[in-house]
């Protein structure tokens, strides 16, 4: 008698290599039914943004193609995962559902509901350590048994631990059920945008496991040794661009670690070591979200709940559209819109401009990035914005306010990044490119730039905005000092 099949539930682990649930399932010798459940329930917190849905569509197609080469396929279902998986188990006679754990608060809670629904139906639920992390959240604690809130000691602790070796991909055919259950079509999930605003994504990205490994290989061969020098230069192709592949689990951080570990050093000035430090920064974000689940909405440092943020809808729209009159900020925001990604240095500059020059709530920036980034990741998005706003773990002090003109001149010295993404300024000499409002009238005219018409005037004076931001910060601190202890 043929054994009952088992269901493999894919989430953000859209790969065959280093997939613990897949490995365990194959070892059972039972027929495998891979499934992805798209849940677009209204009202769920932090539903996938538009750019992420574009990537997901193509990543699911790539995973299905990989499975078909092994004699399997990806079944697609929609709706509440607990109901969808219970129904699929009933339809196929599956004895168990296997999946890899995730650690976002709402998803972890949802997993508990799935397990309970399956148990009520007599179906075994087996979960496995998430290879999307180097180490399970909760397993890396300080000497007091508490979560780290400062990155450097967290990095040192992780660097001293043994990273598990990645699991191999299946070498042969995956056992299939006698009869495949019906599946939704990929197009029916409605993941692709109605318009063509994502048209520029295709020329930049190759979603899927194969694309992830090609990008890692290219980075390892051509850029990793110069990573410490080039990582802050948005005008240079000096970073890995692996972030969306890591977010979707098309490649695991353990695979990246293995590929670069022999070349690393504890020194952040050494190429592979500097890069792996950023992999651990990503790990830090995941662990923080696990321990502090309210941080996507609330600052880790509670005093910032009283920060006097401004309300400037027009300024927010200008920032979103890359029309602030600050070239390095506008370049980053336009790169984001055109490609679904922004260089990390540009993210820090644009984030500082929003939270400190415009004094708009960091949550507004987090929500915009969430909808427009192909690598939008709840843990990393939260840590990055709270770091920039000065209100989170290991945060940059609030009074460290980036001067966007100085940042542009330092990290885009020849202006190649600005010229690419803000082409209306391309003819300006480098001397004035990052501050067009300082250019003489004849220089602007010769470059075809008419401030206020072909390119906006600055929507805020950095010097004045800096003083206003510091005043707001001191106002918050003064209020805190006058509140009696509870």
Secondary structure, DSSP 8 states (H G I E B T S, - for coil): -----EEEEESS---STT-HHHHHHHHHTS-EEEEEEE---TT-TT---HHHHHHHHHHHHHHHHHHHTTT--EEEEES-HHHHHHHHHHHHT--EEEEE---SHHHHHHHHHHHHHHHHTT-EEEEE--TTSSS-TTS---TTSS---SHHHHHHHHHTS----------S-----SS------TGGG--S-SSSTTGGGTTT---SHHHHHHHHHHHHHHTGGGHHHHTT-TTS--S---HHHHHTTSS-HHHHHHHHHTT--SSTTSHHHHHHHHHHHHHHHHHHHHH-TTTTTS-SSGGGGG------HHHHHHHHHT-SS-HHHHHHHHHHHHHS---HHHHHHHHHIIIIIS---HHHHHHHHHHH-TT--HHHHHHHHHHHHT-STT---TT----HHHHHHHHSTT-HHHHHH-GGGTTS-HHHHT-GGGS-HHHHHHTT--BTTTB---SS-HHHHHHHHHHHHHHHHHHHHHS---
